[in-house]
Amino acid sequence: MTKIPVYFMPGLAASTMIFERIALPEVFEVVLLEWEIPLEKESLPDYALRITQKIKHPNPVLIGVSFGGILVQEMALHIAVRKVIIISSVKSNLEFPTRFKFAKTTKAYKLIPMNLILSIENLARFSFGEKINQRIKLYEKFLSVRDIGYLQWAVEQVILWNRTKPADGIIHIHGDADDVFPIKNIKDCIRIKGATHILILSKYKWLNENLPKLIMKD
């Protein structure tokens, strides 16, 4: 039996360990993608094309978390995919919170002291949201990319993402307590009650139960 390939992309600065509790049935072949350090002045479309070269199966399912959700949407422009599923992410820049739009207009993102963000506490807040003060130790194992160049690049790519219209057929799973991408800005999503930006960790049982059905649904 040919298995259905499912590629997972973690969130900004996160390691593939955020998927350690995701368990799909044997009909699926799970492949975990990791962040690469961007090349000098590499655009998000070019980066997406480079990561797409790691796809070794035809017609895969792409699942991305947060910034990884943005990336898999860009990757899907380069290859034929069975389905794109995003978790705790956005389908266009119209779903960004006001502070993102302000940062783009003012270029305030260029003033973020990335060297300070590299502390595990700040990086955890930056990547997973504010509501994590009880869980800093937990995130030490989930945050793997502590490269200033990568962080500067990633923040800029998010803020400047120019997609204004969602692609067709995106499945969007989102927590109604997400403090990075507030639910009030999100349209057409599967809403998970009480879930924060880290629902990939906190709602893994829901995901294990429902991802197979969402993948197989016509």
Secondary structure, DSSP 8 states (H G I E B T S, - for coil): ---EEEEEE--TTB-GGGGTT----TTEEEEE-------TT--HHHHHHHHHTT--SSS-EEEEETHHHHHHHHHTTTS--SEEEEES--SSGGGS-HHHHHHHHHTGGGG--HHHHTSHHHHHHHHH-STTTT-HHHHHTTB----HHHHHHHHHHHHT----S--TT-EEEEETT-SSS-GGG--S-EEETT--TTHHHHTHHHHHHHHHHHHH--
